[in-house]
Amino acid sequence: MPLYEYRCEKCEKTIEAMQKFSDAPLETCEFCGGKLHKLMSLNSFSLKGTGWYSTDYKKSTSSSSESK
């Protein structure tokens, strides 16, 4: 589930919320009842492990299939 950040315009606190894509955005601050605005932030998505780069796949150099 994605993690979204909201900032309250009244108390200026930043709130993080795990929400589904289909969930409606939060509108009121849980601390003061002020209006929340969704923030644009950097994601922490990273690809780890093998298979994500072109250098991870061995190129076939044998010509046995070409000679048949």
C-alpha positions as CSV (number, residue, x, y, z in Angstrom):
1,M,0.0,0.0,0.0
2,P,1.3,3.5,-0.8
3,L,2.3,5.9,1.9
4,Y,0.9,9.5,1.5
5,E,1.9,12.6,3.3
6,Y,-0.5,15.4,4.3
7,R,0.2,18.8,5.8
8,C,-2.3,20.6,8.0
9,E,-2.7,24.3,7.1
10,K,-3.8,25.2,10.7
11,C,-1.2,23.4,13.0
12,E,1.3,22.8,10.2
13,K,1.9,19.2,11.2
14,T,2.8,16.6,8.6
15,I,0.8,13.4,8.7
16,E,1.7,10.1,7.0
17,A,-1.1,7.7,6.0
18,M,-1.1,4.3,4.3
19,Q,-4.0,4.3,1.9
20,K,-5.2,2.2,-1.1
21,F,-5.3,3.9,-4.5
22,S,-9.1,3.7,-4.3
23,D,-9.3,5.4,-0.9
24,A,-10.5,9.0,-0.7
25,P,-7.8,11.6,0.4
26,L,-7.8,12.7,4.0
27,E,-9.5,16.1,4.5
28,T,-9.3,16.9,8.3
29,C,-6.4,16.9,10.7
30,E,-6.7,14.3,13.5
31,F,-4.9,16.7,15.9
32,C,-6.7,20.1,15.4
33,G,-9.4,19.5,12.9
34,G,-7.8,21.8,10.3
35,K,-7.8,21.3,6.5
36,L,-5.2,18.8,5.1
37,H,-3.3,19.2,1.8
38,K,-1.7,16.2,0.1
39,L,2.1,16.7,-0.4
40,M,4.2,15.6,-3.3
41,S,7.2,13.7,-1.9
42,L,9.9,11.4,-3.1
43,N,9.1,7.8,-3.3
44,S,11.2,5.1,-1.7
45,F,10.8,2.6,-4.6
46,S,13.9,0.7,-5.4
47,L,14.5,-2.5,-7.4
48,K,16.7,-4.9,-5.6
49,G,18.0,-8.3,-6.5
50,T,18.9,-9.8,-9.8
51,G,17.1,-9.6,-13.1
52,W,16.6,-5.8,-13.3
53,Y,19.5,-4.8,-15.4
54,S,20.6,-5.8,-18.9
55,T,23.9,-7.1,-17.5
56,D,22.1,-9.6,-15.3
57,Y,21.2,-11.7,-18.4
58,K,23.8,-13.8,-20.0
59,K,23.9,-13.5,-23.8
60,S,24.0,-16.7,-25.7
61,T,27.1,-17.0,-27.8
62,S,26.7,-20.5,-29.0
63,S,26.0,-21.0,-32.6
64,S,24.7,-24.5,-32.3
65,S,21.1,-23.4,-32.9
66,E,22.1,-21.5,-36.0
67,S,24.0,-24.4,-37.6
68,K,21.0,-26.8,-37.4
